[in-house]
């Protein structure tokens, strides 16, 4: 079964066209720029037109190994950047939980990572890009040139035009390994204490939660922090992954499997603190080791719910959400909780803001799943938070418009030939 969004919901039939080069004219019909399809919901779908793939536009244009400034085409993926630049001592300044994302997709969704609290989002490291409009107009966009298009495009879900090439600033590192500390904690309150007292030298900080725990164990998990090693080698390690060969006819993610996994995963660490060395791939991209892991959710697919809630009310709102999830006996294997910082890319529709972000997956089981997610959405909205459009397939228009007041400004900047199912859904 072909899936054009990673979650497989909604299951929309699509026509995919390839842009053969960055100089190829754009189609005259309704289209949506499309990378590797790692957006979870319908922000990467255009059922009333075509998807225009940037994957053939995957060439490196220039890399300055002294300064770490890289210029490449839009379809270059993050894995290729790492493989090309890490041996020279450079790494991505910000990376999401998968390296199978194009650089244009990273801009369009203003992706963030485990170091957002200190480093901000991907858009903070974009120096400039070329944006092609359906009229054929080519705009070089930066904070000083065509700045409205620059900030509308960062986090703008691909709606302002087709990004052809990008210049970004990479980060100097001395080793492919990180020094990682994992601390086992007993309750959600402990997560906030650990976050508050975390050493800034550990740039990367994230927690895995047991979403099935209740009462005195609510929100228990592992707080994981890490930093690049000061010295070591820059040889790319080999990593052999596994694959889920077929889409399961039914979801293998259910109440029983989730409860068993969460309990075993929490108990896997015997001591309270564990310190280890890890290469960059298992640390940043644990799920990439299982190719097509989304197939485990079956033909109906799944929805991911990711929110960010202001810091001053984050603890109570997250408690309320986790209690509701445990009560409904739903949830996921990978529940991620982390703090976000104040550094902003300036993107008009960028998701990150200072606060605490919670992300989890839910198998699609019909209307009951959608209604349940709306209950979570209400907790987020009441707390002054917002949902991540790149992960969404269910947000109400009123929820989106309240959280992203610059949507009207972006609508005015949107290329008239570009549209998505997400955009049609939330601005109706």
Secondary structure, 3 states (H helix, E strand, C coil): CCCCCCCCCCCCCCEEEECCCCCCCCCCCCEEEECCCCCCCCCCCCCCCEEEECCCCCCEEEEECCCCEEEEECCCEHHHHHHHHHHHCEECCCCCCCCCCEHHHHHHCCCCCCCHHHHCCHHHHEEEEEEECCCCCEEEECCCCCHHHHHHHCCCCCCCCEEEEEEEECEECCCCEEEEEEEEECCHHHHHHHHHCCCCCCCEEEEEECCCCCHHHCCCEEEEEEEECCCCCCCCCCCCCEECCCCCCCCCCCHHHHHHHHHHHHHCCCCCEEEEEEEHHHHHCHHHHEECHHHHHCCCCEEEEEEEECHHHHHHHHHHHHHHHHHHCCCCCCCEEEEECCCCCCCCCCCCCCEEEEEEEEECCCHHHHHHHHHHHHHHHHCCCEECHHHCCCCCHHHHHHHCCCHHHHHHHCCCCECCHHHHHHCC
